Amino acid sequence: MVKVTVEESTCVGCGLCVNSCPEIFEMDENGIAKVKNGDCSNCDVHEVASQCPVNCIIVEE
């Protein structure tokens, strides 16, 4: 199982992660991405992290 975190101070709130994998990510009341679930069988979290424009998604094995 991987550990997924978001560097909140770096996140610009583009929503790409939420659109790519809403099972793992959600936006908070300030428009910043948060991890709500660290595991998803329907998406590749490494791919989602690589698409983040500010590289604020961290995936640890």
C-alpha positions as CSV (number, residue, x, y, z in Angstrom):
1,M,0.0,0.0,0.0
2,V,1.2,3.5,-0.8
3,K,1.1,6.6,1.3
4,V,-0.3,9.7,-0.5
5,T,0.1,13.2,0.8
6,V,-0.4,16.7,-0.6
7,E,1.9,19.6,0.2
8,E,-0.9,22.0,1.0
9,S,1.4,25.1,0.9
10,T,2.3,24.3,-2.7
11,C,-1.1,23.3,-4.0
12,V,-2.7,25.8,-6.4
13,G,-6.1,24.2,-6.3
14,C,-6.3,23.3,-10.0
15,G,-8.5,20.3,-9.2
16,L,-6.7,17.9,-11.7
17,C,-6.1,15.3,-8.9
18,V,-9.8,15.4,-7.9
19,N,-10.9,15.0,-11.5
20,S,-8.5,12.2,-12.1
21,C,-9.2,10.3,-8.9
22,P,-12.0,11.5,-6.7
23,E,-11.7,8.3,-4.6
24,I,-8.4,9.6,-3.1
25,F,-8.6,13.4,-3.4
26,E,-11.0,16.1,-2.5
27,M,-10.9,19.9,-2.3
28,D,-11.2,21.6,1.1
29,E,-13.2,24.7,1.8
30,N,-10.2,26.8,0.7
31,G,-9.9,25.1,-2.7
32,I,-6.8,23.1,-1.7
33,A,-6.5,19.4,-2.4
34,K,-6.6,17.0,0.5
35,V,-6.2,13.2,0.7
36,K,-9.4,11.6,1.9
37,N,-8.4,8.0,1.1
38,G,-4.9,6.7,0.5
39,D,-5.9,3.8,-1.8
40,C,-7.8,3.5,-5.0
41,S,-8.2,0.4,-7.3
42,N,-9.5,2.5,-10.2
43,C,-6.6,4.9,-10.8
44,D,-2.8,5.0,-10.9
45,V,-1.9,7.4,-8.1
46,H,1.7,7.7,-9.5
47,E,0.2,8.9,-12.8
48,V,-2.0,11.4,-11.1
49,A,0.9,12.7,-9.1
50,S,3.0,13.1,-12.2
51,Q,0.3,15.3,-13.8
52,C,0.2,17.7,-10.9
53,P,1.4,21.1,-12.4
54,V,3.1,22.1,-9.1
55,N,4.3,18.6,-8.1
56,C,2.6,18.8,-4.7
57,I,1.4,15.2,-4.6
58,I,3.8,12.9,-2.8
59,V,3.5,9.1,-3.2
60,E,5.6,6.9,-0.9
61,E,5.9,3.2,-1.2
